[in-house]
Amino acid sequence: MGAERRRRPGVGTVRPIRYMGDPVLRAECDKVTTFDADLKRLIDDMFASMYAADGAGLAANQIGVSLQVFVYDCADDTGRRHVGHVVNPTLVTADGELLDEDEGCLSLPGLRFATPRHAHAVVEGVDMTGEPLRIEGTGYFARCLQHESGHLKGQLYVDTLKGATRKEALRAVRQATWSS
């Protein structure tokens, strides 16, 4: 994704990304109960952090905040760009063909593995003001919705891997310079 379309100048503060091994990534996140300027600031910071790391999505716990919020900026299988956020999301549908495609994560930098994800996903939640949202995605965007929803439950994409791919991923994690 080109840097020219992936910037929100002057909006948000870049926060450090947490890496696999940080306990905040393994705990289920708390529901957001207060919809105020602090939540808007968090979402702005999440976008700034995602763009700075050249990501397609980012969950709040990836910057150390254990709240059910994620942001995204990615395309679907038709090339249509989706940009937004979801507060208190629930993955209500993950169906369609199961596709094994390369997937990465800002919390496991430099690693990519073929990860099984459904070709279609629907997430329901609310926006930063508490208004209901229903987001439907296909292709890469469906993958993003499933990936970020997993983060908020304390899961990483490597948790979905099986067999030899899982062994290879865990070996790569142990050898990573950011790994503890």
Salt bridges, closest charged atoms under 4 A:
ASP22 OD2 - ARG18 NH1 2.95
ASP38 OD1 - ARG41 NH2 2.56
ASP44 OD1 - ARG8 NH2 3.05
ASP44 OD2 - LYS40 NZ 2.87
ASP45 OD2 - ARG15 NH2 2.84
ASP54 OD1 - ARG6 NE 3.63
ASP73 OD1 - ARG5 NH1 2.89
ASP73 OD2 - ARG6 NH1 3.90
ASP73 OD2 - ARG81 NH2 2.89
ASP76 OD2 - HIS82 NE2 2.93
ASP95 OD1 - HIS120 ND1 2.59
GLU103 OE2 - ARG117 NH2 2.85
GLU103 OE1 - ARG143 NH1 2.57
GLU103 OE2 - HIS147 ND1 2.55
GLU124 OE2 - ARG134 NH1 2.53
GLU136 OE2 - HIS120 NE2 2.62
ASP159 OD2 - ARG26 NH1 2.53
